[in-house]
């Protein structure tokens, strides 16, 4: 998985570098969005202002920065991928705001407004998703049911529980189908080796892991505290035994 991320990030970085090089040194201005559709006089003014030249520089700087950050993937730093993505977004979206100063005078203000709006909306959207992704969850046990709180949470009846186990190691998670796969936490629907499609509510690297087969669902859940996970297991076993 780590090598897959590495080659994806490497490919993206190289694309930015090649595009930037072509625009900056080969004057392939047609690679710039909407440049060819501009009136001839606008093209001349943009070139005179340095718009294509600075676009090429921005793309090359983005690609180079991503290459410099690539080794973080192989360190113990948990947020290496997030740093790469945030860097790319800030460089590109912030770069387009900066490039507005090289626009033709008549369109400069409009360009600032549009590029700034896109920056705010995109960063805000990513920020909200990240906040939701890192929200913690709890296993709440009630009289006849138990509930997992938060995003992708649900409620199940004790009488539908078929199996409860406490696992020392988390089985290999192969594919994320629908959910949040954060560096320190996984929530949502994933394919787990040997178990198939399962619901994960996992703090990574925080053994043990509680496995529950209930109805048509398979759940893997743990707390940040080993003691809390053990407590959830004992309570769930007691409740299901009382109802069987």
N, C-alpha and C positions, 0 to 999 in steps of 0.2 A: 504493500500500500504506500509506503514512504517513497519507494522508487517511482511509483506511478505519479505521485504528486510532484516529485522532483522533475520528471520529464515533461509534465504538463506545464509547470512553471518555467522551465528552461525554454520550452517551445514558444510560450507567450513572450518571454523576454527577447528571444531571438527575432521574433516577428516585429516587435517594436524597434529593435536595432536596425533590422534590414529596411523597414519602411522609412525610418528616420534618415538612414544613409542615402537611400534612393532620392528622397525629397531634398535633402541638404546638399548632396554632392553631385547627383545626377539630374537634378531639376525635374524630377518626375512629379510635377505639381498636380497631375491628374489623380494622384493617390489621395489628395486632400479632398475631403467631402465637399461637394457642390462647387469646387473650383472651376471645373470646365463649363458649368452652366452659367457662370457669371458673365456679364457683358465684358467686352474686350477692354474697355476703359477701366472697369473695376479690377480686372486681372492685373493690368499694368500698375494701377495704384497699390494693389496688395503687394506686388513684387517689390515696388519701390519702398513701401513701408516696412518690408522685411517679414511679412506674414508667413510666406512659405518657409523661409529660412529658419524662423523661430519655431515653426511647427515641427520641422525636422529635428531641431535641437531638443525640443521637449520630448519627442518620441524616443530619441537616443538616450536621453538622461533617464527616462522611465525604464527602458530596457536594461541599461547599465546598473541602475539601482537595484532592480530585481535580481540581476546576476550576483551582485554583492551580497544580497540578503539570502540567497539560496542555501548556503551552508548552515543556516539556522535550522533547517529541517532535520539535520543530523546531530543536533545538540539536544540537551535535555530541556530546552526552552519550549514550554507547552503551547505557546501562542505564535509559533513561527509562521504558520499559514496565514493567520489573521494579520500579522504584521505585513506580510507580502501583499495581501489583498488591500489593506488600508493604504499602504504606500502607493500602490498602483492607482487606486481611485483618487487619492489626493493629488498625485502628479498629473493625471489626465484631466480630471474635472477642474482642479485648480489651474492647470495649464491653459485650459480653454478660456478661463476668466482672464488670465494674463494676456492671452493672444488677442483679446478684444481691443487692446490698446493699439494693435496694428491693423485693425479693420479700417475700411474706408470711413471717412468722417461721418457721413450720413447714416451709417448703420452701426456706429460704434456703441452708442447708448443702448440700442436694442440688443446688441450682442452681449453687453455686460449683464443686462437684466435676464436674458434667457440662460446664459451660461451660469450665472450666480444662482438662479432658481433651480436649475438642474443639480448643481452642486449641493444645495441645501436639502432638496428633496431626497436625493440619492443617499447622502451621508445620514440623513435623518432616518430613512427607511432601514439602512444597514444597522444603525444604532438601535432601533427598536427591535429588530430581529435578534440582534446579539443579546439585548437585555432579556428578551423572552427566552432565548435559548439557555441562558445561564440561571434562570429562575429555578430554585430548588423545588423538590417534591417531597411529599410525606405519604406514608402508608397509614391511613386512619382506620382503626378497627371499631366497628359499631356492633349493635346487638345481633343483627342478622346478616349484615353485609360488611365488606371492607372496601375502602376507596383509596385510589392513588390520586393525589391532588395535582393541580397544575396542568400545563399543556399536555395533551394526549392522555390525560388522566381519565379514569372511568371508575365504575362501581360494580362489584360482583357479589353474588350471594355465597355464603359459606357452603351451603348445600351443593353448590355446583363445583366445588373444588375437588379435583381428582388426585392431585399430587403436590406435595410440598417438600422441597429439598433445600439444604444449605450447602452451597458449592464453595470450595476453597479457591478454585480458579474459574474465571469467566470463560466459557467456550468462545471459540474464534468467531468474531462478527465479520461476515463476508461482504454484505451489501446493505447500504442504507436505502430503503424503499421510500419512506416518507417520514421525515423527522429532523431532529437537530443532532448533528454529529460534531460536537464541540471538542476541543482538545482534552478537557477534563470531565466531560459529561456527555451522555447519549440519552436522547428521549425520542420515542416514536417507534415506527415500524422498521425493523431490520431483519435480514436473513442471518440466522445463526447456524453455524455448522453443526449438523446432527440434530437440530431442532426445527429447522425451517423458519417460516415467518413468525416473528415474535415481537412482543412489545417490550422495549427496553426503557428502564428508568435507572440509569447506571452512573455512579460516580467512578470514573476509571481509576484503576489501581488501588481501590479501597475494598479489598476482600474482607469478609466473605460476601457471596452473592446469593440472594434468595430467589429460588426458582419456584414458580407456582403455575400449575396447569389447571385452568378453571374454565369450564364450558368449552368453547371453541378457541379460547385464547391461551397463549403461553407468555408468561411474564418473567422478566429478570429485573430485580430491583435490589438496591442496597442503599444504606445511608452513609454519610461521610464517616460516621462513627461505627466501629466494629461492634460496640456494645449495643447500639440501637438496632443494627441489622439482626443481631442475635435475639434481641428482645422481640422484634417483629416476627421472627421465625417461631419462637416459642409460643407467642400469643396466637399466631395463626394456626399452629398445630393443635393447640388447646381448643380453639374455637371450632375447628373442623372436626375434631374428635368428639366434641360435645354434640355436634349436629349430625353425626353419622351413626 
